[in-house]
Amino acid sequence: MKDLAIHIVCAPGMFRDLLSSAVARAGSSLKSQKSLHESLEDVDNGDCFIVHVPTTDDHDIARLKSIRASHPDAIVIILCSPGMEPYLHSQTDYWANAIIPDNQPLDMVIKTLGVVSYGYSVLDTNTVNPADVVAPGDQNTASSCAQEMQECDLSKREVTVLKEIRVGRSNKEIARVLDISDSTVKVHMRSIFRKIGVRNRTEAAIWITSHTQSAGHCVSAS
């Protein structure tokens, strides 16, 4: 991967912290961290923006477009809520170098950085085999992590809740996204904490991040 100067444009919180750590581990230069509506400074031609756009709010979309207008030579990778990809493609007229659902493993973002750094675009990350995210030397680690996740006996719904925790969503937001009640989310949370042996949602986010990064994808129960 070519060396890229990265600007992370994302609301402060757990997801931005995890994303920053992933970028740092990949060896890229993290140039700035801003929320979507903060002014962007010290931007050079060819810099890369990783922009988190979790909603279809008109102001957020307008700000996204203004980033491209102000920096036409920049690389832009958009992270969005699952299902938003077609809408964002239509809004950006396909100028984004990549649009990735924010429930994908962070290694998917890092792999995409490697692709776009050479001038390519990734139009649909859903066509990428998640197993391809695993580096050749990491096959044993991936197998071990996948086995550990299966042994935790997490249900498909619990895995989904874990992914929502990873991107920093609150219980109310998770309930809205999954169309379930707040009390049901709390039941899932207690079950998840018990099964994976953690005490709080921060530890749960770290746990699911480490396992999806190592395994390349999230193994759910059948």
C-alpha positions in Angstrom: 0.0 0.0 0.0 1.3 3.5 -0.9 1.8 5.8 2.1 -1.3 7.9 2.5 -2.0 10.9 4.8 -5.3 10.1 6.4 -8.0 12.5 7.7 -10.7 10.7 9.7 -14.0 12.6 9.6 -16.2 11.0 12.2 -18.0 12.0 15.4 -15.9 11.6 18.5 -16.4 8.3 20.3 -15.5 4.7 20.4 -15.9 4.0 16.6 -13.5 6.9 15.7 -11.0 5.6 18.3 -11.1 2.1 16.9 -10.8 3.4 13.4 -7.8 5.5 14.3 -6.1 2.6 15.9 -6.7 0.4 12.8 -5.2 3.1 10.6 -2.2 3.5 12.9 -1.6 -0.3 12.9 -1.7 -0.3 9.1 1.3 2.1 9.1 -0.6 5.0 7.5 -0.1 8.6 8.6 -3.0 9.9 10.6 -3.1 13.6 9.8 -6.3 14.7 11.5 -9.5 13.7 13.3 -12.5 15.9 12.9 -16.3 15.6 13.1 -18.2 15.9 9.9 -19.1 19.6 10.4 -15.7 20.8 11.6 -13.4 22.7 9.3 -10.7 20.7 7.7 -7.2 22.1 7.6 -3.7 21.2 6.4 -5.0 19.1 3.5 -2.7 18.4 0.6 -3.4 17.0 -2.9 -3.7 13.3 -2.7 -4.7 13.1 1.0 -7.3 10.5 1.9 -10.5 11.2 3.8 -12.3 8.4 5.7 -15.7 9.9 6.3 -18.4 8.3 8.5 -21.9 9.2 7.3 -24.3 7.2 9.5 -27.6 8.9 8.4 -29.2 10.4 5.3 -29.5 13.8 7.0 -29.4 16.5 4.3 -26.8 18.6 6.2 -24.5 15.6 6.4 -24.8 14.8 2.7 -24.2 18.5 1.8 -21.1 18.5 4.0 -19.9 15.3 2.3 -20.3 16.9 -1.1 -18.5 20.1 0.1 -15.4 18.0 1.1 -15.2 16.7 -2.5 -15.8 20.1 -4.0 -13.0 21.7 -1.8 -10.6 18.8 -2.3 -11.2 17.4 -5.8 -7.9 15.5 -5.9 -8.4 13.8 -2.5 -9.2 10.1 -2.0 -12.6 9.7 -0.3 -13.7 6.6 1.5 -17.2 6.7 2.9 -18.4 4.5 5.8 -22.1 4.4 6.2 -24.9 2.5 7.9 -25.7 -0.8 6.2 -28.2 -0.3 3.3 -27.2 3.3 2.6 -24.7 2.4 -0.2 -27.1 2.8 -3.2 -28.4 6.2 -1.8 -24.8 7.5 -1.3 -23.8 6.3 -4.8 -26.7 8.3 -6.2 -25.9 11.3 -4.1 -22.2 11.3 -5.0 -22.6 10.3 -8.6 -20.1 7.6 -8.0 -17.1 9.9 -7.3 -16.4 8.3 -4.0 -13.4 5.9 -4.2 -15.2 3.4 -1.9 -18.4 3.2 0.1 -18.3 0.6 2.9 -21.0 -0.4 5.5 -19.8 0.5 9.0 -20.5 -3.0 10.2 -17.8 -4.5 8.1 -14.5 -5.6 9.8 -12.1 -2.7 10.1 -9.6 -4.7 8.1 -11.9 -4.2 5.2 -11.3 -0.5 5.5 -7.5 -1.0 5.6 -7.6 -3.4 2.6 -9.7 -0.8 0.7 -7.0 1.8 1.5 -4.5 -0.4 -0.2 -6.6 -0.6 -3.3 -7.6 3.1 -3.6 -4.0 4.3 -2.9 -3.1 3.0 -6.4 -6.0 5.0 -8.0 -8.6 2.3 -8.1 -12.2 2.5 -6.8 -14.2 -0.1 -4.9 -17.8 0.3 -5.9 -19.3 -2.7 -3.9 -17.5 -4.2 -0.9 -20.3 -6.8 -0.7 -18.7 -8.6 -3.7 -15.4 -9.0 -1.8 -15.0 -12.3 -0.1 -14.4 -11.5 3.6 -11.9 -14.3 3.9 -9.7 -12.4 1.5 -9.1 -9.8 4.2 -6.9 -12.2 6.0 -3.3 -11.9 5.2 -1.6 -15.2 4.0 0.4 -15.5 7.2 -2.7 -15.1 9.4 -4.7 -18.1 8.4 -4.0 -20.0 11.7 -5.0 -16.9 13.7 -8.2 -16.5 11.7 -9.1 -20.1 12.2 -8.5 -19.9 16.0 -10.5 -16.7 16.4 -13.4 -18.1 14.3 -13.4 -21.2 16.5 -13.4 -19.1 19.7 -16.4 -17.1 18.5 -18.3 -20.3 17.7 -17.5 -21.7 21.1 -19.0 -18.6 22.7 -22.3 -19.8 21.3 -23.4 -16.3 20.2 -26.7 -16.2 18.4 -27.0 -14.4 15.1 -28.9 -11.6 16.8 -26.2 -11.2 19.5 -23.5 -11.0 16.8 -25.6 -8.3 15.1 -25.9 -6.4 18.4 -22.1 -6.7 18.9 -21.5 -5.1 15.5 -23.7 -2.2 16.5 -21.9 -1.8 19.7 -18.6 -1.7 17.8 -19.7 1.3 15.7 -20.6 3.1 18.9 -24.4 3.0 18.8 -26.4 3.4 22.0 -29.1 1.0 23.2 -31.8 3.2 21.8 -30.1 3.5 18.5 -29.6 -0.3 18.3 -33.2 -0.8 19.2 -34.3 1.5 16.3 -31.9 0.0 13.8 -32.9 -3.6 14.6 -36.6 -2.7 15.2 -36.7 -4.2 18.7 -37.4 -2.7 22.2 -34.8 -1.2 24.5 -35.5 -3.9 27.0 -34.7 -6.6 24.4 -31.4 -4.9 23.6 -30.6 -5.0 27.3 -31.4 -8.7 27.5 -29.0 -9.3 24.5 -26.3 -7.2 26.1 -26.4 -9.1 29.4 -26.2 -12.4 27.5 -23.4 -11.2 25.3 -21.3 -9.9 28.3 -21.8 -13.3 30.0 -20.9 -15.4 27.0 -17.7 -13.5 26.0 -16.6 -12.7 29.5 -16.6 -8.9 29.5 -18.0 -6.3 31.9 -19.1 -3.4 29.8 -19.8 -2.3 26.2 -16.3 -0.8 25.8 -14.8 -4.2 26.5 -17.4 -5.8 24.2 -16.4 -3.4 21.4 -12.7 -4.2 21.8 -13.6 -7.9 21.8 -15.6 -7.9 18.6 -13.1 -5.6 16.9 -10.1 -7.9 17.7 -12.0 -11.0 16.5 -13.3 -9.5 13.3 -9.9 -8.0 12.5 -8.2 -11.3 13.1 -10.8 -13.6 11.6 -11.7 -11.3 8.7 -15.4 -11.7 9.3 -17.8 -12.3 12.1 -18.8 -15.9 12.6 -22.4 -16.2 13.8 -24.3 -19.2 15.2 -26.5 -21.1 12.9 
